[in-house]
Amino acid sequence: MTLYVDHQALDGIAKALDQAGADLDATSTSAPGDVDAGEGAAAILGILAKMTEDAGELVTGLSAASTAVTQANTAYTTQDVATADASNSTTWGN
């Protein structure tokens, strides 16, 4: 069985996930602290609080996914080098 891993693609995916998390996290400062919505203000603030909490969890998830992809890519790279070394040693007797 042959498995091809595109290390550059995995690196790009990890960077994209990390950047998405950073971009989403940067929007947290733009969330309103108060709204002028009359009787609906409490409900709207509750919705905003839930959205902010969920966005924070998404940021954490994106960061974790980025880290996992980076770790997998590193493991694949290490295994590729070890396999190539073993193959060269068998083929060339080094």
MMTF fields as JSON, N, C-alpha, C and O atoms, coordinates in Angstrom:
{
  "mmtfVersion": "1.0.0",
  "mmtfProducer": "UNKNOWN",
  "numBonds": 375,
  "numAtoms": 376,
  "numGroups": 94,
  "numChains": 1,
  "numModels": 1,
  "chainsPerModel": [1],
  "groupsPerChain": [94],
  "chainIdList": ["A"],
  "bondAtomList": [4, 2, 8, 6, 12, 10, 16, 14, 20, 18, 24, 22, 28, 26, 32, 30, 36, 34, 40, 38, 44, 42, 48, 46, 52, 50, 56, 54, 60, 58, 64, 62, 68, 66, 72, 70, 76, 74, 80, 78, 84, 82, 88, 86, 92, 90, 96, 94, 100, 98, 104, 102, 108, 106, 112, 110, 116, 114, 120, 118, 124, 122, 128, 126, 132, 130, 136, 134, 140, 138, 144, 142, 148, 146, 152, 150, 156, 154, 160, 158, 164, 162, 168, 166, 172, 170, 176, 174, 180, 178, 184, 182, 188, 186, 192, 190, 196, 194, 200, 198, 204, 202, 208, 206, 212, 210, 216, 214, 220, 218, 224, 222, 228, 226, 232, 230, 236, 234, 240, 238, 244, 242, 248, 246, 252, 250, 256, 254, 260, 258, 264, 262, 268, 266, 272, 270, 276, 274, 280, 278, 284, 282, 288, 286, 292, 290, 296, 294, 300, 298, 304, 302, 308, 306, 312, 310, 316, 314, 320, 318, 324, 322, 328, 326, 332, 330, 336, 334, 340, 338, 344, 342, 348, 346, 352, 350, 356, 354, 360, 358, 364, 362, 368, 366, 372, 370],
  "bondOrderList": [1, 1, 1, 1, 1, 1, 1, 1, 1, 1, 1, 1, 1, 1, 1, 1, 1, 1, 1, 1, 1, 1, 1, 1, 1, 1, 1, 1, 1, 1, 1, 1, 1, 1, 1, 1, 1, 1, 1, 1, 1, 1, 1, 1, 1, 1, 1, 1, 1, 1, 1, 1, 1, 1, 1, 1, 1, 1, 1, 1, 1, 1, 1, 1, 1, 1, 1, 1, 1, 1, 1, 1, 1, 1, 1, 1, 1, 1, 1, 1, 1, 1, 1, 1, 1, 1, 1, 1, 1, 1, 1, 1, 1],
  "groupList": [{"groupName": "MET", "atomNameList": ["N", "CA", "C", "O"], "elementList": ["N", "C", "C", "O"], "formalChargeList": [0, 0, 0, 0], "bondAtomList": [1, 0, 2, 1, 3, 2], "bondOrderList": [1, 1, 2], "singleLetterCode": "M", "chemCompType": "L-PEPTIDE LINKING"}, {"groupName": "THR", "atomNameList": ["N", "CA", "C", "O"], "elementList": ["N", "C", "C", "O"], "formalChargeList": [0, 0, 0, 0], "bondAtomList": [1, 0, 2, 1, 3, 2], "bondOrderList": [1, 1, 2], "singleLetterCode": "T", "chemCompType": "L-PEPTIDE LINKING"}, {"groupName": "LEU", "atomNameList": ["N", "CA", "C", "O"], "elementList": ["N", "C", "C", "O"], "formalChargeList": [0, 0, 0, 0], "bondAtomList": [1, 0, 2, 1, 3, 2], "bondOrderList": [1, 1, 2], "singleLetterCode": "L", "chemCompType": "L-PEPTIDE LINKING"}, {"groupName": "TYR", "atomNameList": ["N", "CA", "C", "O"], "elementList": ["N", "C", "C", "O"], "formalChargeList": [0, 0, 0, 0], "bondAtomList": [1, 0, 2, 1, 3, 2], "bondOrderList": [1, 1, 2], "singleLetterCode": "Y", "chemCompType": "L-PEPTIDE LINKING"}, {"groupName": "VAL", "atomNameList": ["N", "CA", "C", "O"], "elementList": ["N", "C", "C", "O"], "formalChargeList": [0, 0, 0, 0], "bondAtomList": [1, 0, 2, 1, 3, 2], "bondOrderList": [1, 1, 2], "singleLetterCode": "V", "chemCompType": "L-PEPTIDE LINKING"}, {"groupName": "ASP", "atomNameList": ["N", "CA", "C", "O"], "elementList": ["N", "C", "C", "O"], "formalChargeList": [0, 0, 0, 0], "bondAtomList": [1, 0, 2, 1, 3, 2], "bondOrderList": [1, 1, 2], "singleLetterCode": "D", "chemCompType": "L-PEPTIDE LINKING"}, {"groupName": "HIS", "atomNameList": ["N", "CA", "C", "O"], "elementList": ["N", "C", "C", "O"], "formalChargeList": [0, 0, 0, 0], "bondAtomList": [1, 0, 2, 1, 3, 2], "bondOrderList": [1, 1, 2], "singleLetterCode": "H", "chemCompType": "L-PEPTIDE LINKING"}, {"groupName": "GLN", "atomNameList": ["N", "CA", "C", "O"], "elementList": ["N", "C", "C", "O"], "formalChargeList": [0, 0, 0, 0], "bondAtomList": [1, 0, 2, 1, 3, 2], "bondOrderList": [1, 1, 2], "singleLetterCode": "Q", "chemCompType": "L-PEPTIDE LINKING"}, {"groupName": "ALA", "atomNameList": ["N", "CA", "C", "O"], "elementList": ["N", "C", "C", "O"], "formalChargeList": [0, 0, 0, 0], "bondAtomList": [1, 0, 2, 1, 3, 2], "bondOrderList": [1, 1, 2], "singleLetterCode": "A", "chemCompType": "L-PEPTIDE LINKING"}, {"groupName": "GLY", "atomNameList": ["N", "CA", "C", "O"], "elementList": ["N", "C", "C", "O"], "formalChargeList": [0, 0, 0, 0], "bondAtomList": [1, 0, 2, 1, 3, 2], "bondOrderList": [1, 1, 2], "singleLetterCode": "G", "chemCompType": "PEPTIDE LINKING"}, {"groupName": "ILE", "atomNameList": ["N", "CA", "C", "O"], "elementList": ["N", "C", "C", "O"], "formalChargeList": [0, 0, 0, 0], "bondAtomList": [1, 0, 2, 1, 3, 2], "bondOrderList": [1, 1, 2], "singleLetterCode": "I", "chemCompType": "L-PEPTIDE LINKING"}, {"groupName": "LYS", "atomNameList": ["N", "CA", "C", "O"], "elementList": ["N", "C", "C", "O"], "formalChargeList": [0, 0, 0, 0], "bondAtomList": [1, 0, 2, 1, 3, 2], "bondOrderList": [1, 1, 2], "singleLetterCode": "K", "chemCompType": "L-PEPTIDE LINKING"}, {"groupName": "SER", "atomNameList": ["N", "CA", "C", "O"], "elementList": ["N", "C", "C", "O"], "formalChargeList": [0, 0, 0, 0], "bondAtomList": [1, 0, 2, 1, 3, 2], "bondOrderList": [1, 1, 2], "singleLetterCode": "S", "chemCompType": "L-PEPTIDE LINKING"}, {"groupName": "PRO", "atomNameList": ["N", "CA", "C", "O"], "elementList": ["N", "C", "C", "O"], "formalChargeList": [0, 0, 0, 0], "bondAtomList": [1, 0, 2, 1, 3, 2], "bondOrderList": [1, 1, 2], "singleLetterCode": "P", "chemCompType": "L-PEPTIDE LINKING"}, {"groupName": "GLU", "atomNameList": ["N", "CA", "C", "O"], "elementList": ["N", "C", "C", "O"], "formalChargeList": [0, 0, 0, 0], "bondAtomList": [1, 0, 2, 1, 3, 2], "bondOrderList": [1, 1, 2], "singleLetterCode": "E", "chemCompType": "L-PEPTIDE LINKING"}, {"groupName": "ASN", "atomNameList": ["N", "CA", "C", "O"], "elementList": ["N", "C", "C", "O"], "formalChargeList": [0, 0, 0, 0], "bondAtomList": [1, 0, 2, 1, 3, 2], "bondOrderList": [1, 1, 2], "singleLetterCode": "N", "chemCompType": "L-PEPTIDE LINKING"}, {"groupName": "TRP", "atomNameList": ["N", "CA", "C", "O"], "elementList": ["N", "C", "C", "O"], "formalChargeList": [0, 0, 0, 0], "bondAtomList": [1, 0, 2, 1, 3, 2], "bondOrderList": [1, 1, 2], "singleLetterCode": "W", "chemCompType": "L-PEPTIDE LINKING"}],
  "groupTypeList": [0, 1, 2, 3, 4, 5, 6, 7, 8, 2, 5, 9, 10, 8, 11, 8, 2, 5, 7, 8, 9, 8, 5, 2, 5, 8, 1, 12, 1, 12, 8, 13, 9, 5, 4, 5, 8, 9, 14, 9, 8, 8, 8, 10, 2, 9, 10, 2, 8, 11, 0, 1, 14, 5, 8, 9, 14, 2, 4, 1, 9, 2, 12, 8, 8, 12, 1, 8, 4, 1, 7, 8, 15, 1, 8, 3, 1, 1, 7, 5, 4, 8, 1, 8, 5, 8, 12, 15, 12, 1, 1, 16, 9, 15],
  "groupIdList": [1, 2, 3, 4, 5, 6, 7, 8, 9, 10, 11, 12, 13, 14, 15, 16, 17, 18, 19, 20, 21, 22, 23, 24, 25, 26, 27, 28, 29, 30, 31, 32, 33, 34, 35, 36, 37, 38, 39, 40, 41, 42, 43, 44, 45, 46, 47, 48, 49, 50, 51, 52, 53, 54, 55, 56, 57, 58, 59, 60, 61, 62, 63, 64, 65, 66, 67, 68, 69, 70, 71, 72, 73, 74, 75, 76, 77, 78, 79, 80, 81, 82, 83, 84, 85, 86, 87, 88, 89, 90, 91, 92, 93, 94],
  "secStructList": [7, 7, 7, 7, 7, 7, 2, 2, 2, 2, 2, 2, 2, 2, 2, 2, 2, 2, 2, 2, 2, 2, 2, 2, 2, 2, 4, 4, 4, 4, 1, 7, 1, 7, 7, 7, 7, 4, 4, 4, 2, 2, 2, 2, 2, 2, 2, 2, 2, 2, 2, 2, 2, 2, 2, 2, 2, 2, 2, 2, 2, 2, 2, 2, 2, 2, 2, 2, 2, 2, 2, 2, 2, 2, 2, 2, 2, 2, 2, 2, 2, 2, 2, 2, 2, 2, 2, 2, 2, 2, 2, 2, 7, 7],
  "xCoordList": [0.846, 0.0, 0.884, 1.849, 0.548, 1.292, 0.425, -0.751, 1.026, 0.325, 1.158, 2.309, 0.578, 1.271, 0.731, -0.476, 1.628, 1.245, 1.882, 3.101, 1.049, 1.531, 1.816, 0.911, 3.084, 3.465, 3.177, 2.805, 3.349, 3.057, 1.569, 1.175, 0.748, -0.699, -1.096, -1.896, -0.544, -0.849, -0.375, -1.059, 0.788, 1.286, 0.342, 0.061, -0.144, -1.087, -2.404, -2.984, -2.876, -4.116, -3.942, -4.81, -2.826, -2.562, -2.513, -3.069, -1.85, -1.764, -3.137, -3.467, -3.933, -5.271, -6.164, -6.899, -6.1, -6.882, -6.449, -7.283, -5.145, -4.622, -5.045, -5.439, -4.961, -5.337, -6.831, -7.243, -7.642, -9.088, -9.409, -10.25, -8.739, -8.938, -8.513, -9.202, -7.377, -6.884, -7.823, -8.103, -8.309, -9.239, -10.542, -11.056, -11.07, -12.299, -12.083, -12.931, -10.952, -10.645, -10.531, -10.918, -10.004, -9.843, -11.181, -11.251, -12.239, -13.543, -14.19, -15.179, -13.636, -14.259, -14.32, -15.212, -13.399, -13.404, -14.513, -14.832, -15.099, -16.148, -17.554, -18.526, -17.67, -18.988, -19.496, -18.757, -20.733, -21.265, -21.433, -21.828, -21.139, -21.316, -22.706, -23.143, -23.4, -24.746, -25.518, -24.931, -26.813, -27.653, -28.835, -29.311, -29.288, -30.46, -31.628, -31.969, -32.24, -33.309, -34.57, -35.445, -34.651, -35.858, -36.081, -35.168, -37.313, -37.666, -36.941, -36.823, -36.464, -35.765, -34.277, -33.572, -33.786, -32.345, -31.772, -30.71, -32.458, -31.942, -31.829, -30.845, -32.83, -32.796, -31.668, -30.956, -31.516, -30.464, -29.091, -28.197, -28.91, -27.631, -27.362, -26.214, -28.4, -28.239, -27.791, -26.932, -28.373, -27.988, -26.546, -25.771, -26.187, -24.809, -23.818, -22.733, -24.188, -23.308, -23.094, -21.974, -24.157, -24.049, -23.199, -22.361, -23.405, -22.604, -21.133, -20.267, -20.843, -19.462, -18.821, -17.671, -19.564, -19.061, -18.773, -17.724, -19.712, -19.542, -18.373, -17.634, -18.21, -17.093, -15.765, -14.8, -15.718, -14.508, -14.179, -13.014, -15.206, -14.991, -14.528, -13.709, -15.046, -14.618, -13.151, -12.401, -12.744, -11.341, -10.451, -9.417, -10.86, -10.096, -10.035, -8.982, -11.15, -11.194, -10.326, -9.648, -10.343, -9.502, -8.02, -7.22, -7.669, -6.278, -5.867, -4.769, -6.744, -6.447, -6.319, -5.443, -7.183, -7.115, -5.817, -5.185, -5.422, -4.172, -2.989, -2.094, -2.993, -1.919, -1.903, -0.833, -3.065, -3.147, -2.631, -1.922, -2.985, -2.506, -0.989, -0.301, -0.47, 0.977, 1.69, 2.715, 1.155, 1.765, 1.715, 2.684, 0.6, 0.49, 1.488, 2.135, 1.613, 2.554, 3.983, 4.772, 4.31, 5.646, 5.879, 6.951, 4.876, 5.001, 5.169, 5.995, 4.397, 4.524, 5.907, 6.523, 6.39, 7.707, 8.788, 9.676, 8.716, 9.693, 9.664, 10.709, 8.464, 8.335, 8.855, 9.49, 8.602, 9.098, 10.622, 11.204, 11.256, 12.72, 13.245, 14.199, 12.623, 13.055, 12.882, 13.748, 11.776, 11.524, 12.515, 13.03, 12.777, 13.748, 15.138, 15.857, 15.524, 16.834, 16.932, 17.951, 15.88, 15.889, 15.952, 16.671, 15.201, 15.209, 16.575, 17.077, 17.177, 18.507, 19.535, 20.421, 19.421, 20.363, 20.254, 21.258, 19.015, 18.808, 19.268, 19.906, 18.953, 19.275, 20.766, 21.361, 21.355, 22.733, 23.72, 24.93, 23.223, 24.096, 24.821, 25.909, 24.23, 24.872, 24.479, 24.919],
  "yCoordList": [-1.18, 0.0, 1.233, 1.326, 2.157, 3.4, 4.534, 4.656, 5.34, 6.505, 7.731, 7.835, 8.654, 9.894, 11.006, 11.241, 11.674, 12.788, 14.052, 14.139, 15.017, 16.309, 17.203, 17.813, 17.267, 18.007, 19.502, 20.149, 20.038, 21.466, 21.739, 22.767, 20.822, 21.001, 20.952, 21.769, 20.001, 19.925, 21.169, 21.666, 21.674, 22.911, 24.066, 24.89, 24.13, 25.179, 25.073, 26.084, 23.839, 23.624, 24.077, 24.754, 23.706, 24.105, 25.626, 26.192, 26.275, 27.738, 28.379, 29.369, 27.815, 28.363, 28.225, 29.152, 27.078, 26.887, 27.873, 28.473, 28.031, 28.957, 30.395, 31.141, 30.773, 32.135, 32.368, 33.448, 31.366, 31.498, 31.725, 32.558, 30.984, 31.174, 32.554, 33.198, 33.002, 34.33, 35.424, 36.387, 35.271, 36.265, 36.312, 37.391, 35.142, 35.097, 35.69, 36.427, 35.374, 35.904, 37.427, 38.103, 37.956, 39.411, 40.138, 41.325, 39.447, 40.093, 40.26, 40.978, 39.603, 39.65, 41.067, 41.378, 41.913, 43.284, 44.131, 45.207, 43.649, 44.436, 44.091, 44.716, 43.111, 42.75, 43.87, 44.357, 44.271, 45.36, 44.922, 43.788, 45.806, 45.529, 45.867, 45.396, 46.69, 47.106, 47.364, 47.728, 47.177, 47.432, 48.306, 48.232, 49.12, 49.962, 49.291, 49.645, 48.308, 47.536, 47.526, 46.679, 48.466, 48.553, 47.3, 46.794, 46.801, 45.632, 44.365, 43.415, 44.338, 43.159, 43.153, 42.224, 44.187, 44.303, 43.093, 42.59, 42.632, 41.496, 40.243, 39.508, 40.007, 38.836, 38.941, 37.97, 40.121, 40.326, 40.182, 39.578, 40.724, 40.574, 39.107, 38.665, 38.357, 36.922, 36.183, 35.303, 36.542, 35.937, 36.29, 35.429, 37.555, 37.984, 37.263, 36.881, 37.079, 36.377, 34.933, 34.426, 34.278, 32.895, 32.831, 31.939, 33.761, 33.789, 34.014, 33.388, 34.896, 35.174, 33.943, 33.615, 33.269, 32.05, 30.971, 30.328, 30.787, 29.783, 30.133, 29.249, 31.409, 31.842, 31.545, 31.134, 31.751, 31.433, 29.952, 29.574, 29.113, 27.669, 27.294, 26.39, 27.983, 27.734, 28.125, 27.413, 29.241, 29.664, 28.584, 28.228, 28.072, 27.01, 25.766, 25.139, 25.412, 24.25, 24.413, 23.472, 25.595, 25.854, 25.765, 25.223, 26.298, 26.22, 24.77, 24.362, 23.995, 22.586, 21.8, 20.945, 22.088, 21.407, 21.755, 20.884, 23.012, 23.438, 22.704, 22.239, 22.606, 21.903, 20.424, 19.856, 19.801, 18.382, 18.125, 17.147, 18.997, 18.841, 19.014, 18.266, 19.993, 20.209, 18.993, 18.559, 18.447, 17.266, 16.059, 15.305, 15.879, 14.77, 14.938, 13.975, 16.15, 16.415, 16.129, 15.553, 16.528, 16.255, 14.748, 14.253, 14.029, 12.575, 11.929, 11.032, 12.377, 11.832, 12.125, 11.261, 13.344, 13.724, 12.854, 12.359, 12.67, 11.846, 10.417, 9.809, 9.89, 8.517, 8.427, 7.434, 9.442, 9.441, 9.374, 8.631, 10.151, 10.174, 8.817, 8.289, 8.254, 6.951, 5.859, 4.997, 5.891, 4.9, 5.056, 4.068, 6.296, 6.543, 6.081, 5.486, 6.348, 5.903, 4.385, 3.836, 3.701, 2.243, 1.69, 0.728, 2.302, 1.857, 2.065, 1.188, 3.217, 3.496, 2.533, 2.072, 2.229, 1.32, -0.083, -0.754, -0.507, -1.827, -1.849, -2.807, -0.813, -0.753, -0.547, -1.206, 0.36, 0.765, 0.222, 0.396, -0.418, -1.03, -0.033, -0.321, 1.124, 2.142, 1.965, 2.725],
  "zCoordList": [0.0, 0.0, 0.0, 0.759, -0.844, -0.935, -0.409, -0.752, 0.413, 0.954, 0.642, 1.067, -0.097, -0.425, 0.459, 0.519, 1.132, 1.992, 1.43, 1.288, 1.117, 0.612, 1.811, 2.38, 2.183, 3.389, 3.269, 4.248, 2.08, 1.883, 2.037, 2.588, 1.552, 1.691, 3.163, 3.618, 3.906, 5.34, 6.07, 6.966, 5.694, 6.302, 5.993, 6.864, 4.766, 4.384, 5.134, 5.532, 5.328, 6.081, 7.525, 8.076, 8.133, 9.522, 9.655, 10.596, 8.715, 8.745, 8.538, 9.191, 7.632, 7.372, 8.604, 8.946, 9.267, 10.492, 11.574, 12.251, 11.727, 12.731, 12.417, 13.314, 11.154, 10.756, 10.938, 11.362, 10.622, 10.811, 12.284, 12.62, 13.158, 14.595, 15.052, 15.842, 14.551, 14.921, 14.417, 15.131, 13.182, 12.624, 13.42, 13.716, 13.761, 14.546, 15.924, 16.426, 16.537, 17.865, 17.836, 18.789, 16.751, 16.63, 16.574, 16.891, 16.177, 16.099, 17.475, 17.614, 18.481, 19.811, 20.374, 21.162, 19.985, 20.497, 19.875, 20.38, 18.783, 18.119, 18.612, 18.187, 19.497, 20.019, 20.93, 21.786, 20.75, 21.584, 23.041, 23.314, 23.947, 25.36, 25.845, 26.895, 25.072, 25.431, 24.146, 23.126, 24.192, 23.023, 23.442, 24.574, 22.518, 22.756, 22.038, 20.91, 22.72, 22.094, 22.939, 22.762, 23.849, 24.666, 25.481, 26.133, 25.437, 26.233, 25.779, 26.553, 24.559, 24.037, 24.329, 23.935, 25.021, 25.259, 25.994, 25.627, 27.013, 27.782, 26.916, 27.001, 26.092, 25.211, 24.194, 23.936, 23.624, 22.63, 23.274, 22.683, 24.468, 25.166, 25.501, 25.458, 25.83, 26.073, 24.826, 24.887, 23.702, 22.431, 22.096, 21.679, 22.279, 22.011, 22.922, 22.483, 24.18, 25.116, 24.66, 24.709, 24.221, 23.743, 22.482, 22.345, 21.567, 20.338, 20.654, 20.043, 21.598, 21.979, 22.614, 22.322, 23.476, 24.11, 23.052, 23.078, 22.133, 21.077, 20.155, 19.721, 19.863, 19.024, 19.72, 19.075, 21.025, 21.789, 21.723, 21.606, 21.797, 21.681, 20.277, 20.11, 19.279, 17.904, 17.719, 17.052, 18.3, 18.242, 18.851, 18.287, 19.994, 20.656, 19.776, 19.655, 19.168, 18.287, 17.048, 16.636, 16.456, 15.287, 15.641, 14.878, 16.793, 17.245, 17.487, 17.11, 18.114, 18.374, 17.066, 16.936, 16.114, 14.821, 14.1, 13.503, 14.154, 13.541, 14.163, 13.457, 15.479, 16.18, 15.796, 15.579, 15.71, 15.358, 13.938, 13.701, 13.003, 11.628, 11.578, 10.884, 12.308, 12.36, 12.945, 12.418, 14.025, 14.644, 13.701, 13.605, 13.013, 12.061, 10.926, 10.515, 10.425, 9.338, 9.792, 9.043, 11.002, 11.544, 11.656, 11.308, 12.14, 12.259, 10.888, 10.722, 9.912, 8.562, 7.987, 7.364, 8.199, 7.695, 8.332, 7.638, 9.634, 10.344, 9.814, 9.579, 9.631, 9.112, 7.686, 7.329, 6.859, 5.488, 5.459, 4.668, 6.321, 6.381, 6.844, 6.272, 7.878, 8.388, 7.334, 7.183, 6.613, 5.572, 4.423, 3.9, 4.038, 2.967, 3.383, 2.581, 4.629, 5.127, 5.104, 4.685, 5.553, 5.561, 4.14, 3.869, 3.248, 1.85, 1.222, 0.52, 1.47, 0.923, 1.489, 0.77, 2.769, 3.407, 2.804, 2.566, 2.566, 1.972, 0.524, 0.088, -0.215, -1.631, -1.875, -2.728, -1.131, -1.393, -0.363, -0.51, 0.65, 1.651, 2.549, 3.047, 2.755, 3.617, 5.035, 5.897]
}
